Amino acid sequence: MESEAAPYIAMLMAECCQVGLMIISKQAMNTGMTTFVFVSYSNALASLILLPFSLFFHRSHLPPINFSLFGWFFLLALFGYLAQLFGYTGINYSSPTLGAAMLNLIPGLTFLLAIIFGMEIVNTRNMTCLAKLLGTIVSIAGAFIATLYEGPPLLNRSVPLHSHQLSFLGEQKEWILGGFFLAVDCVMASSWVIIQAIILKKYPAELIVVFFYCFFVAIQSGIVTFIVERDLSAWSLKPTLRLLAVVYSAVFGSALQVGLSAWCLRRKGPVFVCMFKPLGIAIAAVAGVVFFGDTFYLGSLLGVIIIVLGFYSVMWGKAKEEKKIHADQLGSVHSPTEKMPLLGNQAEDMDNYVA
């Protein structure tokens, strides 16, 4: 029997891996490594690592794979590749702290996507629905504040005044551009979570799913990189920091972090997975300032607080909604027309919707 604490430990490890990936990728790209090359190398290595492990762990109960599943794997990889591409680019222009803060937009954006595609109905007279809607708006407002308002530095390394004055305008433009890329990353990631939940319902073998995800991302990113990066020197893994970043991304980012998230997603649902996103802000802020000398601005702090408030408003609404549905299921026979919540364990409804 699985320990009740196992999903909590798994998500804590996954969040630490993701924040570590943000930080080390930022340092690697500071050496001149491009996002295209970084994504290609890391996913190719991750697929090589995952192949033997996935076959070993699922050797006795390997579900059959059909052409339809390959299509879903390709779609999952496409959204994952776009999320990685925009995410790493955004971190390169801004900082890991802003990247971790913007991840809290994912639950709210997932809710908006559900409304757009008719998977959620807005009822302003319902308190839980109102909490989700207001939480989404507040989270997006917090993201705008964190991106557009810098404010005075709260924690930073010593920088000569004239150097700061000369680079301020350029840094501000890059910070806003980075926030835009990170917002697009959140949209892609929200779609990715929904697609992954559908696939895990169809094919409940997490490591196999993660392997095919990394495999198809490696193919897609490899093709794009060969087209974009004509200069062969861009593919170099020197200095050593680039190689370390690729290895870390493959082992702890693509393989371990995505694998742990998929494992928790199938057992606890996306609500549980999203609960740990605010923890990444604290980890990224402390690590960025202490170990890498990143500057932590007042605008980032205010934006983070507002995003987290909106995040927990969405989570409160979803928790109340799930509690009511569970109570209804215990008190009456399950109705075939009853809709399960998007951010809960509802891959079956999404499967029926897509079909």
C-alpha positions as CSV (number, residue, x, y, z in Angstrom):
1,M,0.0,0.0,0.0
2,E,1.3,3.4,-0.9
3,S,2.1,5.8,2.0
4,E,-0.3,8.7,2.3
5,A,2.8,11.0,2.6
6,A,4.3,9.7,-0.7
7,P,2.4,12.2,-3.0
8,Y,3.4,15.1,-0.8
9,I,7.0,14.1,-0.8
10,A,6.9,13.5,-4.6
11,M,5.5,16.9,-5.3
12,L,8.0,18.6,-3.0
13,M,10.8,16.9,-4.8
14,A,9.2,17.8,-8.2
15,E,8.9,21.5,-7.2
16,C,12.5,21.6,-6.1
17,C,13.6,20.0,-9.3
18,Q,11.7,22.5,-11.4
19,V,13.0,25.5,-9.6
20,G,16.6,24.1,-9.8
21,L,16.0,23.6,-13.5
22,M,15.0,27.3,-13.9
23,I,18.1,28.5,-12.1
24,I,20.6,26.3,-13.8
25,S,19.1,26.9,-17.3
26,K,19.4,30.6,-16.6
27,Q,23.1,30.3,-15.9
28,A,23.7,28.1,-18.9
29,M,22.0,30.5,-21.2
30,N,24.0,33.3,-19.7
31,T,27.0,31.6,-21.3
32,G,25.5,32.0,-24.7
33,M,23.6,28.6,-25.0
34,T,20.4,29.1,-26.9
35,T,17.0,27.9,-25.8
36,F,16.6,25.7,-28.9
37,V,19.8,23.8,-28.3
38,F,19.1,23.4,-24.6
39,V,15.7,21.9,-25.1
40,S,16.9,19.6,-27.9
41,Y,19.8,18.2,-25.9
42,S,17.9,17.8,-22.6
43,N,14.9,16.0,-24.1
44,A,17.0,13.7,-26.2
45,L,19.1,12.7,-23.2
46,A,16.0,12.3,-21.1
47,S,14.3,9.9,-23.6
48,L,17.5,7.8,-23.6
49,I,17.5,7.6,-19.8
50,L,13.7,6.9,-19.6
51,L,13.6,4.1,-22.2
52,P,15.2,1.3,-20.2
53,F,13.5,2.4,-16.9
54,S,10.0,2.6,-18.5
55,L,10.4,-0.8,-20.1
56,F,11.7,-2.3,-16.8
57,F,9.0,-0.9,-14.5
58,H,6.1,-1.7,-16.9
59,R,7.5,-5.0,-18.3
60,S,4.8,-7.2,-16.7
61,H,1.9,-4.9,-17.4
62,L,2.7,-2.9,-20.5
63,P,-0.6,-1.6,-22.0
64,P,-1.0,-1.8,-25.8
65,I,-0.3,1.3,-27.8
66,N,-2.3,2.2,-30.9
67,F,-2.1,4.9,-33.5
68,S,-4.5,7.2,-31.6
69,L,-2.2,7.2,-28.6
70,F,0.7,8.2,-30.7
71,G,-1.3,11.2,-31.9
72,W,-2.0,12.1,-28.3
73,F,1.7,11.7,-27.4
74,F,2.7,13.9,-30.3
75,L,0.1,16.6,-29.2
76,L,1.3,16.4,-25.6
77,A,4.9,16.8,-26.8
78,L,4.0,19.8,-29.0
79,F,2.4,21.7,-26.1
80,G,5.2,20.7,-23.8
81,Y,7.9,21.8,-26.3
82,L,6.2,25.2,-26.7
83,A,5.9,25.5,-22.9
84,Q,9.6,24.8,-22.5
85,L,10.6,27.1,-25.3
86,F,8.7,30.1,-24.1
87,G,9.5,29.3,-20.4
88,Y,13.3,29.1,-20.9
89,T,13.2,32.2,-23.1
90,G,11.2,34.1,-20.5
91,I,13.6,33.1,-17.7
92,N,16.5,34.1,-19.9
93,Y,15.1,37.6,-20.3
94,S,13.9,37.9,-16.6
95,S,14.8,35.7,-13.7
96,P,13.9,32.3,-12.1
97,T,12.0,34.1,-9.4
98,L,9.6,35.6,-11.9
99,G,9.3,32.3,-13.6
100,A,8.3,30.5,-10.4
101,A,5.8,33.3,-9.7
102,M,4.2,33.1,-13.1
103,L,3.6,29.4,-12.7
104,N,0.8,30.2,-10.3
105,L,-1.2,31.4,-13.3
106,I,-1.7,27.8,-14.5
107,P,-4.7,26.9,-12.3
108,G,-6.5,30.1,-13.2
109,L,-5.7,29.8,-16.9
110,T,-6.8,26.2,-16.9
111,F,-10.2,27.4,-15.5
112,L,-10.4,30.0,-18.3
113,L,-9.7,27.4,-20.9
114,A,-12.4,25.2,-19.4
115,I,-14.9,28.1,-19.8
116,I,-13.9,28.8,-23.4
117,F,-14.3,25.1,-24.4
118,G,-17.6,24.7,-22.4
119,M,-16.1,22.4,-19.8
120,E,-17.0,24.8,-17.0
121,I,-20.1,27.0,-16.6
122,V,-19.9,30.4,-15.0
123,N,-22.6,31.0,-12.4
124,T,-22.0,34.2,-10.5
125,R,-24.6,33.3,-8.0
126,N,-22.6,30.2,-6.9
127,M,-19.9,31.1,-4.3
128,T,-17.4,28.5,-5.5
129,C,-17.7,29.6,-9.1
130,L,-17.3,33.2,-8.1
131,A,-14.2,32.4,-6.0
132,K,-12.6,30.7,-9.0
133,L,-13.5,33.5,-11.4
134,L,-12.3,36.2,-9.0
135,G,-9.2,34.2,-8.2
136,T,-8.3,33.9,-11.9
137,I,-8.7,37.7,-12.4
138,V,-6.6,38.5,-9.3
139,S,-3.8,36.1,-10.4
140,I,-3.6,37.6,-13.8
141,A,-3.5,41.1,-12.2
142,G,-0.7,39.9,-10.0
143,A,1.2,38.7,-13.0
144,F,0.9,42.1,-14.7
145,I,2.2,43.8,-11.6
146,A,5.2,41.4,-11.3
147,T,6.0,41.9,-14.9
148,L,5.4,45.6,-15.5
149,Y,6.3,47.1,-12.1
150,E,9.8,46.6,-10.9
151,G,10.1,49.0,-7.9
152,P,13.1,49.4,-5.7
153,P,15.4,46.4,-5.1
154,L,14.8,44.6,-1.8
155,L,17.6,42.0,-2.0
156,N,20.4,42.4,-4.5
157,R,24.1,42.2,-5.0
158,S,26.2,45.4,-5.1
159,V,26.1,47.1,-8.5
160,P,27.9,50.4,-9.3
161,L,25.4,53.2,-9.6
162,H,26.5,54.3,-13.1
163,S,26.3,50.7,-14.3
164,H,22.7,50.4,-13.0
165,Q,21.7,53.7,-14.6
166,L,23.1,52.7,-18.0
167,S,21.4,49.3,-18.1
168,F,18.1,50.1,-16.4
169,L,16.1,50.8,-19.5
170,G,17.4,47.8,-21.3
171,E,16.8,45.5,-18.3
172,Q,13.2,46.9,-17.9
173,K,12.4,46.1,-21.5
174,E,13.9,42.6,-21.2
175,W,11.9,42.0,-17.9
176,I,8.6,42.9,-19.6
177,L,9.5,40.7,-22.6
178,G,10.4,37.9,-20.3
179,G,7.1,38.2,-18.5
180,F,5.2,38.0,-21.8
181,F,7.1,34.8,-22.8
182,L,6.4,33.3,-19.3
183,A,2.7,34.1,-19.7
184,V,2.6,32.2,-23.0
185,D,4.4,29.4,-21.2
186,C,1.6,29.2,-18.6
187,V,-1.1,29.0,-21.4
188,M,0.8,26.1,-23.0
189,A,1.4,24.4,-19.7
190,S,-2.4,24.7,-18.8
191,S,-3.3,23.0,-22.0
192,W,-0.5,20.4,-21.4
193,V,-2.0,19.5,-18.0
194,I,-5.4,18.8,-19.5
195,I,-3.9,16.7,-22.4
196,Q,-1.8,14.7,-20.0
197,A,-4.8,14.0,-17.7
198,I,-6.7,12.6,-20.8
199,I,-3.7,10.5,-21.8
200,L,-3.2,9.0,-18.3
201,K,-6.8,8.0,-18.3
202,K,-6.4,6.2,-21.6
203,Y,-3.0,4.8,-20.9
204,P,-2.2,4.6,-17.1
205,A,1.6,4.0,-17.4
206,E,3.3,7.1,-16.3
207,L,6.9,6.3,-17.3
208,I,5.9,5.2,-20.8
209,V,3.9,8.4,-21.2
210,V,6.8,10.6,-20.0
211,F,9.2,8.7,-22.3
212,F,7.1,9.3,-25.4
213,Y,6.6,12.9,-24.3
214,C,10.4,13.5,-24.1
215,F,11.0,11.4,-27.3
216,F,8.6,13.4,-29.4
217,V,9.8,16.7,-27.9
218,A,13.4,15.7,-28.8
219,I,12.3,15.1,-32.4
220,Q,10.3,18.3,-32.7
221,S,12.9,20.5,-31.1
222,G,15.7,18.8,-33.1
223,I,14.0,19.7,-36.4
224,V,13.4,23.3,-35.3
225,T,16.9,23.7,-34.0
226,F,18.6,22.4,-37.2
227,I,16.5,25.0,-39.1
228,V,17.1,27.9,-36.7
229,E,20.7,27.3,-35.5
230,R,22.8,27.1,-38.7
231,D,26.0,28.0,-36.7
232,L,27.5,24.7,-35.5
233,S,29.2,26.4,-32.7
234,A,25.8,27.0,-31.1
235,W,25.7,23.2,-30.5
236,S,28.8,23.2,-28.4
237,L,28.6,22.0,-24.8
238,K,31.5,24.1,-23.6
239,P,31.9,25.6,-21.1
240,T,31.2,22.7,-18.7
241,L,28.2,24.5,-17.2
242,R,26.2,23.9,-20.4
243,L,26.8,20.1,-20.1
244,L,25.9,20.1,-16.4
245,A,22.7,22.1,-17.2
246,V,21.7,19.6,-20.0
247,V,22.3,16.6,-17.7
248,Y,20.4,18.2,-14.8
249,S,17.5,19.1,-17.1
250,A,17.4,15.6,-18.5
251,V,17.6,13.7,-15.2
252,F,15.8,16.0,-12.7
253,G,13.7,18.2,-15.1
254,S,12.3,16.1,-17.9
255,A,12.6,12.6,-16.3
256,L,12.1,13.0,-12.6
257,Q,10.1,16.2,-12.3
258,V,7.6,15.3,-15.1
259,G,7.5,11.7,-14.0
260,L,6.7,12.6,-10.4
261,S,4.1,15.1,-11.5
262,A,2.4,12.5,-13.8
263,W,2.4,10.0,-10.9
264,C,0.7,12.5,-8.6
265,L,-1.6,13.7,-11.3
266,R,-3.1,10.2,-11.9
267,R,-3.5,9.5,-8.2
268,K,-4.5,12.9,-6.8
269,G,-5.6,15.0,-9.8
270,P,-4.4,18.4,-11.0
271,V,-5.7,20.3,-8.0
272,F,-3.2,18.5,-5.7
273,V,-0.4,19.1,-8.2
274,C,-1.2,22.8,-8.4
275,M,-1.2,23.2,-4.7
276,F,2.6,23.1,-4.5
277,K,3.2,25.9,-7.1
278,P,3.5,28.8,-4.5
279,L,6.3,26.8,-2.8
280,G,8.4,27.3,-5.9
281,I,8.4,31.0,-5.5
282,A,10.1,30.9,-2.1
283,I,12.6,28.3,-3.2
284,A,13.5,30.3,-6.4
285,A,13.7,33.6,-4.6
286,V,16.0,32.3,-1.8
287,A,18.2,30.3,-4.2
288,G,18.4,33.1,-6.8
289,V,19.5,35.7,-4.3
290,V,21.8,33.6,-2.1
291,F,23.6,31.5,-4.7
292,F,23.3,33.5,-7.9
293,G,23.1,37.1,-6.9
294,D,19.7,37.7,-8.5
295,T,17.9,41.0,-7.5
296,F,14.6,40.7,-5.8
297,Y,12.4,43.7,-6.4
298,L,9.4,45.2,-4.6
299,G,7.3,44.7,-7.7
300,S,8.1,41.0,-7.7
301,L,7.1,40.7,-4.1
302,L,3.8,42.4,-4.6
303,G,3.0,40.5,-7.7
304,V,3.9,37.2,-6.0
305,I,1.6,38.0,-3.0
306,I,-1.3,38.9,-5.3
307,I,-0.8,35.8,-7.6
308,V,-0.8,33.5,-4.5
309,L,-4.0,35.1,-3.1
310,G,-5.7,34.6,-6.5
311,F,-4.3,31.1,-6.7
312,Y,-5.7,30.0,-3.3
313,S,-9.0,31.6,-4.2
314,V,-9.2,29.3,-7.2
315,M,-8.1,26.3,-5.1
316,W,-10.6,27.1,-2.4
317,G,-13.4,27.2,-4.9
318,K,-12.3,23.9,-6.5
319,A,-12.0,22.2,-3.0
320,K,-15.5,23.3,-2.1
321,E,-16.8,22.1,-5.4
322,E,-15.2,18.7,-5.0
323,K,-16.5,18.4,-1.5
324,K,-20.0,19.1,-2.6
325,I,-19.8,16.5,-5.5
326,H,-18.4,13.8,-3.1
327,A,-21.3,14.5,-0.7
328,D,-23.8,14.3,-3.5
329,Q,-22.3,11.0,-4.7
330,L,-22.5,9.5,-1.2
331,G,-26.1,10.7,-0.7
332,S,-27.6,9.6,-4.1
333,V,-27.0,7.5,-7.1
334,H,-24.4,9.0,-9.5
335,S,-26.2,10.7,-12.4
336,P,-24.7,10.1,-15.9
337,T,-25.1,13.8,-16.7
338,E,-23.3,15.1,-13.6
339,K,-20.1,17.0,-14.5
340,M,-16.9,16.5,-12.6
341,P,-14.6,19.5,-11.9
342,L,-11.9,20.3,-14.4
343,L,-9.1,20.6,-11.9
344,G,-10.1,17.5,-10.0
345,N,-9.8,13.9,-10.9
346,Q,-12.0,14.3,-14.0
347,A,-10.0,12.8,-16.9
348,E,-13.0,10.7,-17.8
349,D,-15.2,13.7,-18.5
350,M,-12.4,15.4,-20.5
351,D,-12.1,12.1,-22.4
352,N,-15.8,12.1,-23.2
353,Y,-15.6,15.8,-24.1
354,V,-12.8,15.3,-26.6
355,A,-14.3,12.2,-28.1
